[in-house]
């Protein structure tokens, strides 16, 4: 497939790996923010291709994983309200909340439907005018414009039974929170490619400027990621960190202005609760007052029991890059993709799911 | 979640486009990429084209990759 296959060439990959090895003298730590990158890195054996001087860590870039238990509990409570249809992206349904999951709620009779797109959620609202249709709005900047578009469509078409529970989160503010926490020391960040298609490269500029950490935006094919690592290594070796785009076919410095305008029209920036990190100021998107009739938080009230985290689960540490899945005692034992304890094993982008799927006993020694 | 795949636009109708990837056709929204035209490749994310792929930049990157590979061989 065009724009995919040519970025998977193994000969070019070996060439890039050779150059990284030739350039790399300092021992460095880099973090891939995005769960999609974590999966590609493990799937293509990129950690084994790069020299031992380059240590790679997974970051918090998995929207399902970073959804706080209390927000998940709220979604499950909404599902149990009468005459409500919950619409959600597929990954959310199996994530265990404090006392149940959306899947268990569905088994008990709640009407929960998996959608591929917010367009489908709006259609379900049109087809079921006697029900309240709530979309569980998770995702980063890549997805937020599509959720904004669904609210605008419901407004234009006067669909009065469509609501969004906005749990959307922003990536640069959480990178700042991670760097401020001092929990994880990193020299460079593999910045998320598809978030950057929307936001561009400017929002990362504070990272090299204020923290001296190199930032390179990467695509998702193996050659994209190797090129990104090559750029990061070069910047760090020279001691001149900056923001660079290594995914130029997709990302423009200014981002997608049209999508940003829609996002800004519908959402305002507020705090957000991140699993493993806590409340991060200015890292979430709330629905603006002018669209509040679509805001599930305003339209429905549910009472919640205090949240409970699964015992022994280290998803919070894995999300921050403070532990690898291998350091969690539940990994592969009680926590597996068939019977996940924490969200990082459920989501197709979760670090635990990636380690489970692509790791072998021999590889794991090198991770 | 932030997965996006390159698909080719085969026809445009207002805010929507018919796209194709590996023989599979799908109707997508081009509300965020009004500049997209027939023959362009767009990055498809949950039913929306979030960006148009810049073919000239794609070529440049491939050239750069080939250069790196051949240079590192001689090194």
Interface residues (C-beta under 8 A of the other chain):
Chain A: X1 X2 X3 X4 X6 X9 X11 X12 X14 X15 X16 X18 X19 X22 X34 X35 X36 X61 X62 X63 X64 X89 X91 X116 X117 X118 X119 X120 X138 X139 X140 X142 X143 X145 X146 X149 X192 X193 X194 X195 X197 X198 X220 X223 X227 X230 X246 X248 X249 X250 X251 X252 X256 X258 X259 X262 X347 X349
Chain B: X1 X2 X3 X4 X5 X6 X8 X21 X22 X29 X31 X32 X33 X34 X41 X43 X45 X46 X47 X48 X50 X51 X53 X54 X55 X57 X58 X60 X61 X62 X64 X65 X66 X68 X69 X70 X71 X72 X73 X75
